Amino acid sequence: MPVVSALPAWALMPSAVAIVLILLSRRRPALRETWSVLAAIAQTALVAALLPEVLAGREPAWRPLTLVPGVPLELRADAFGTLFALVASTLWIATTVYSIGYTRAEQERSQTRYFASFALCLCSTVGLAFSANLLTFYVFYELLTLGGYPLVVHRGTPDAFRAGRVYLLYTLTAGLLLLIAIVWTGRLAGRLDFVPGGLLTGVEAPAGALWALFALFVAGCGVKAGLVPLHTWLPLAMVAPTPVSALLHAVAVVKAGVFGIVRVTGFVFGPVVLDDLGAATALAWLAALTIVAASVGALVQDNLKRLLAFSTIGQLSYIVLGAALGTPEALTGGALHMASHAFLKITLFFCAGAIAATAHLDRVSQLTGIGRRMPLTMTAFAVCAFMLAGLPPGVAFVSKWRLLGGAAEAGSMVASVALIASAVLNVAYFAPIVVRSFAPGAPGSPRAEARPTMVVPLLATAAAGLWLGLAPDAGGRLLTLAAMTARQVAGAP
């Protein structure tokens, strides 16, 4: 039940204000970094302050202005948006601290632009999470695209600019398709609100028109979600600094894509319309194909960050698969996997960055013995890699178990096979890295962990992934928020 409150808007303010303060502090690095950390903490606290209201079934909402006649810029904190915003804000703290250590270790240039772009991305992510309608969602979706570009091209190399061009080509084209879909939806339904159970439920329209509309939405969100064959920009973006890769793959950009697909399937079309069209089955097949193809792609990668990029592509489609299956268990598992993947994958990227910054290695074939030189880093990597594969007691075991139960509940053999095959393939591409890293390396190699500002965040996110596996409803009540999302999509109060 929406209730008038400015708190969702206040939750955007720390990162928005931080952009200005960071730019003004460009000649004072310590102050610039202080603003970044304080903004991350403040944003997390404000998002967390929304939890009691949301858990009580109320949805704090705020309308500052009207974008077009009849469609306001509206922010509303429902269960799914709060889950996404809470995960993104919390991990921004870890990413900011890690970035300080990483940029100093690598002596990155243009650090002011770097931290300001980070703040813009997180402001856009929280705005997107709290969007109450399609047009508000679109505004923040495109702001996120623009905020990500300076980070992709940050290093200014030919490869970076090539990756940036591909990134813009894919994401801006996707944004155009999404805008067409939004305008079309407004013409069909007469409004653009996110409605639990589906805005288009009960709307009279030809099946062909609904199919075309659905395809536009899937393409518009599927680029950032990394759905095959729209995924090729993601591995190219690995030329960016490692904290940027962590932001792209665990917190903001790609999560915005799968978040959008869940919004479209559950709050625009709804399970009834999708089942009547047969579109849910088609989306489930596409997600299953992406899961398996990306996992196979990861098997043949030697560059560690590219391997993690292919892993991300597959893991994101677990969430899409949950949305496509549409059963309560599958939806709960998919929503929870937003958090599972975020905590575990950001740890893996942090570990890759620590190795690159300290040992100057970036290929799997070079990692023999690195676990003996960097035991804390590689232990965190090993634990999170196997938890991400779905082994207990990690948080991904909880989300994937529910997804598998949802596949059985839906009677979807293709989903069950894809989930099981992916788990096996996950172990197949992670296990050799772990075994190699703890094998005897170069004789006499000294132990040399990365800076504490890099090691502490990766240990903290690894511990969080383990803790949430043992108690998935502790802390931010993520499991409860995921279950509430599933009930909303089903149209239940």
CORGIHU-V122716 format. One record per backbone hydrogen bond with DSSP energy under -1.0 kcal/mol. CO is the residue of the C=O (numbers start at 1). NH is the residue of the N-H. E is the energy in kcal/mol with one decimal. If there is no record, write none. Layout:
BEGIN
co: {CO | CO}
nh: {NH | NH}
e: {E | E}
END
This chain:
BEGIN
co: {1 | 3 | 6 | 7 | 9 | 12 | 13 | 14 | 15 | 17 | 18 | 19 | 20 | 21 | 23 | 25 | 28 | 29 | 30 | 31 | 32 | 33 | 34 | 35 | 36 | 37 | 38 | 39 | 40 | 41 | 42 | 43 | 44 | 45 | 47 | 48 | 50 | 51 | 52 | 53 | 54 | 59 | 60 | 61 | 62 | 65 | 68 | 71 | 71 | 72 | 74 | 75 | 76 | 78 | 79 | 80 | 81 | 82 | 83 | 84 | 85 | 86 | 87 | 88 | 89 | 90 | 91 | 92 | 93 | 94 | 95 | 96 | 97 | 98 | 99 | 100 | 101 | 102 | 103 | 110 | 111 | 112 | 113 | 114 | 115 | 116 | 117 | 118 | 119 | 120 | 121 | 122 | 123 | 124 | 125 | 126 | 128 | 130 | 132 | 133 | 134 | 135 | 136 | 137 | 138 | 139 | 140 | 141 | 142 | 143 | 144 | 145 | 148 | 149 | 153 | 157 | 158 | 159 | 160 | 161 | 162 | 163 | 164 | 165 | 166 | 167 | 168 | 169 | 170 | 171 | 172 | 173 | 174 | 175 | 176 | 177 | 178 | 179 | 180 | 181 | 182 | 183 | 184 | 185 | 186 | 192 | 195 | 200 | 206 | 207 | 208 | 209 | 210 | 211 | 212 | 213 | 214 | 215 | 216 | 217 | 218 | 219 | 221 | 222 | 227 | 231 | 233 | 235 | 236 | 237 | 241 | 242 | 243 | 244 | 245 | 246 | 247 | 247 | 248 | 252 | 253 | 254 | 255 | 256 | 257 | 258 | 259 | 260 | 261 | 262 | 263 | 264 | 265 | 266 | 267 | 268 | 270 | 271 | 272 | 273 | 274 | 274 | 274 | 278 | 279 | 280 | 281 | 282 | 283 | 284 | 285 | 286 | 287 | 288 | 289 | 290 | 291 | 292 | 293 | 294 | 295 | 298 | 302 | 303 | 304 | 305 | 306 | 307 | 308 | 309 | 310 | 311 | 312 | 315 | 316 | 317 | 318 | 319 | 320 | 321 | 322 | 327 | 328 | 329 | 330 | 331 | 332 | 333 | 336 | 337 | 338 | 339 | 340 | 341 | 342 | 344 | 345 | 346 | 347 | 348 | 349 | 350 | 351 | 352 | 353 | 354 | 355 | 362 | 363 | 364 | 367 | 369 | 369 | 370 | 373 | 374 | 375 | 376 | 377 | 378 | 379 | 380 | 381 | 382 | 383 | 384 | 385 | 386 | 387 | 391 | 395 | 396 | 397 | 398 | 399 | 400 | 401 | 402 | 403 | 404 | 405 | 406 | 407 | 412 | 413 | 414 | 415 | 416 | 417 | 418 | 419 | 420 | 421 | 422 | 423 | 424 | 425 | 426 | 427 | 430 | 431 | 432 | 433 | 434 | 436 | 436 | 437 | 442 | 451 | 451 | 452 | 454 | 455 | 456 | 457 | 458 | 459 | 460 | 461 | 462 | 463 | 464 | 465 | 466 | 467 | 471 | 472 | 477 | 478 | 479 | 480 | 481 | 482 | 483 | 484 | 485 | 486 | 487 | 488}
nh: {59 | 61 | 10 | 11 | 12 | 16 | 17 | 18 | 19 | 21 | 22 | 23 | 24 | 25 | 26 | 28 | 32 | 33 | 34 | 35 | 36 | 37 | 38 | 39 | 40 | 41 | 42 | 43 | 44 | 45 | 46 | 47 | 48 | 49 | 50 | 51 | 54 | 55 | 56 | 58 | 57 | 3 | 77 | 5 | 75 | 73 | 71 | 67 | 68 | 74 | 132 | 62 | 78 | 82 | 83 | 84 | 85 | 86 | 87 | 88 | 89 | 90 | 91 | 92 | 93 | 94 | 95 | 96 | 97 | 98 | 99 | 100 | 101 | 102 | 103 | 104 | 105 | 106 | 108 | 114 | 115 | 116 | 117 | 118 | 119 | 120 | 121 | 122 | 123 | 124 | 125 | 126 | 127 | 128 | 129 | 130 | 131 | 76 | 194 | 137 | 138 | 139 | 140 | 141 | 142 | 143 | 144 | 145 | 146 | 147 | 148 | 149 | 152 | 153 | 156 | 161 | 162 | 163 | 164 | 165 | 166 | 167 | 168 | 169 | 170 | 171 | 172 | 173 | 174 | 175 | 176 | 177 | 178 | 179 | 180 | 181 | 182 | 183 | 184 | 185 | 186 | 187 | 188 | 189 | 190 | 134 | 198 | 203 | 210 | 211 | 212 | 213 | 214 | 215 | 216 | 217 | 218 | 219 | 220 | 221 | 222 | 223 | 225 | 227 | 230 | 234 | 237 | 238 | 239 | 240 | 245 | 246 | 247 | 248 | 249 | 250 | 251 | 252 | 254 | 256 | 257 | 258 | 259 | 260 | 261 | 262 | 263 | 264 | 265 | 266 | 267 | 269 | 270 | 197 | 195 | 200 | 274 | 275 | 276 | 277 | 278 | 279 | 280 | 282 | 283 | 284 | 285 | 286 | 287 | 288 | 289 | 290 | 291 | 292 | 293 | 294 | 295 | 296 | 297 | 298 | 299 | 301 | 364 | 307 | 308 | 309 | 310 | 311 | 312 | 313 | 314 | 315 | 316 | 318 | 320 | 321 | 322 | 323 | 324 | 325 | 326 | 331 | 332 | 333 | 334 | 335 | 336 | 337 | 340 | 341 | 342 | 343 | 344 | 345 | 346 | 348 | 349 | 350 | 351 | 352 | 353 | 354 | 355 | 356 | 357 | 358 | 359 | 304 | 366 | 367 | 370 | 372 | 373 | 374 | 448 | 378 | 379 | 380 | 381 | 382 | 383 | 384 | 385 | 386 | 387 | 388 | 389 | 391 | 390 | 394 | 399 | 400 | 401 | 402 | 403 | 404 | 405 | 406 | 407 | 408 | 409 | 410 | 412 | 416 | 417 | 418 | 419 | 420 | 421 | 422 | 423 | 424 | 425 | 426 | 427 | 428 | 429 | 430 | 431 | 434 | 435 | 436 | 437 | 438 | 369 | 439 | 371 | 445 | 454 | 455 | 456 | 458 | 459 | 460 | 461 | 462 | 463 | 464 | 465 | 466 | 467 | 468 | 395 | 470 | 471 | 474 | 479 | 481 | 482 | 483 | 484 | 485 | 486 | 487 | 488 | 489 | 490 | 492 | 491}
e: {-2.6 | -3.1 | -2.2 | -1.9 | -1.3 | -1.8 | -3.3 | -2.1 | -1.4 | -2.3 | -3.0 | -1.9 | -2.3 | -1.1 | -1.1 | -2.0 | -2.5 | -2.4 | -1.9 | -2.5 | -1.6 | -2.2 | -2.8 | -2.5 | -1.9 | -2.3 | -2.7 | -2.7 | -2.0 | -2.3 | -2.3 | -2.3 | -2.5 | -1.5 | -1.4 | -1.3 | -2.3 | -3.2 | -1.3 | -2.2 | -1.8 | -1.9 | -2.5 | -2.9 | -2.6 | -3.3 | -2.8 | -1.7 | -1.6 | -1.1 | -2.4 | -2.6 | -1.1 | -2.4 | -2.2 | -2.2 | -2.8 | -2.6 | -2.2 | -2.6 | -2.5 | -2.2 | -2.3 | -1.2 | -1.1 | -1.1 | -2.7 | -2.5 | -2.2 | -2.5 | -2.7 | -1.8 | -1.5 | -2.7 | -3.1 | -1.4 | -2.3 | -2.7 | -1.9 | -1.9 | -2.6 | -2.4 | -2.4 | -1.9 | -2.1 | -2.1 | -2.4 | -2.2 | -2.4 | -2.4 | -2.2 | -2.2 | -2.2 | -2.5 | -2.4 | -1.9 | -1.1 | -3.9 | -2.3 | -2.2 | -2.3 | -2.1 | -1.9 | -2.5 | -2.4 | -1.7 | -2.1 | -1.4 | -2.2 | -2.5 | -1.8 | -1.1 | -2.0 | -2.2 | -1.9 | -2.5 | -2.2 | -2.5 | -2.3 | -2.2 | -2.2 | -2.6 | -2.5 | -2.6 | -2.6 | -2.7 | -2.6 | -1.3 | -2.2 | -2.2 | -2.0 | -2.1 | -2.4 | -2.2 | -2.1 | -2.2 | -2.3 | -2.5 | -2.4 | -2.4 | -2.3 | -1.8 | -2.1 | -3.1 | -1.8 | -2.5 | -3.0 | -2.2 | -2.0 | -2.5 | -2.3 | -2.4 | -2.7 | -2.5 | -2.0 | -2.1 | -2.7 | -2.4 | -2.6 | -2.4 | -2.5 | -1.1 | -1.7 | -2.1 | -3.1 | -1.9 | -1.6 | -1.5 | -1.3 | -1.7 | -1.8 | -2.5 | -2.2 | -3.3 | -2.7 | -2.2 | -1.0 | -2.7 | -2.2 | -2.1 | -1.2 | -1.7 | -2.6 | -2.2 | -1.8 | -2.2 | -2.3 | -2.6 | -2.8 | -2.7 | -2.5 | -3.0 | -1.5 | -1.5 | -2.1 | -3.4 | -2.2 | -2.5 | -2.4 | -2.1 | -1.6 | -1.3 | -1.1 | -1.5 | -2.5 | -2.2 | -2.2 | -2.1 | -2.6 | -2.5 | -2.5 | -2.3 | -2.5 | -2.2 | -2.8 | -2.4 | -1.6 | -2.3 | -2.4 | -2.1 | -1.1 | -1.4 | -3.8 | -2.3 | -2.2 | -1.9 | -2.4 | -2.1 | -2.2 | -2.0 | -1.8 | -2.6 | -2.7 | -1.2 | -1.3 | -2.5 | -2.1 | -2.0 | -2.3 | -2.6 | -1.8 | -2.9 | -2.3 | -2.6 | -2.7 | -2.5 | -2.4 | -1.9 | -2.3 | -2.4 | -1.0 | -2.4 | -1.9 | -2.9 | -1.8 | -1.7 | -2.2 | -2.3 | -2.5 | -2.2 | -2.5 | -2.4 | -2.3 | -2.2 | -2.7 | -1.8 | -2.4 | -2.5 | -1.5 | -1.7 | -2.1 | -1.2 | -1.1 | -2.7 | -2.2 | -2.5 | -2.0 | -2.1 | -2.1 | -2.6 | -2.6 | -2.4 | -2.7 | -2.1 | -1.9 | -2.6 | -1.5 | -2.1 | -1.2 | -1.3 | -1.9 | -2.8 | -2.1 | -1.8 | -2.0 | -2.6 | -2.3 | -2.4 | -2.2 | -2.0 | -2.4 | -2.1 | -2.5 | -1.8 | -2.8 | -2.2 | -2.4 | -2.2 | -2.9 | -2.4 | -1.8 | -1.9 | -2.5 | -3.0 | -1.9 | -2.0 | -2.0 | -1.8 | -2.8 | -1.8 | -2.8 | -2.5 | -2.3 | -1.4 | -2.0 | -1.1 | -3.0 | -1.7 | -2.1 | -2.4 | -2.6 | -1.3 | -2.2 | -2.4 | -2.6 | -1.7 | -2.4 | -2.2 | -2.0 | -1.9 | -2.8 | -2.8 | -1.2 | -1.7 | -2.6 | -2.3 | -1.1 | -2.3 | -2.4 | -2.5 | -2.5 | -2.0 | -1.9 | -2.0 | -2.3 | -2.4 | -1.7 | -2.6 | -1.6}
END
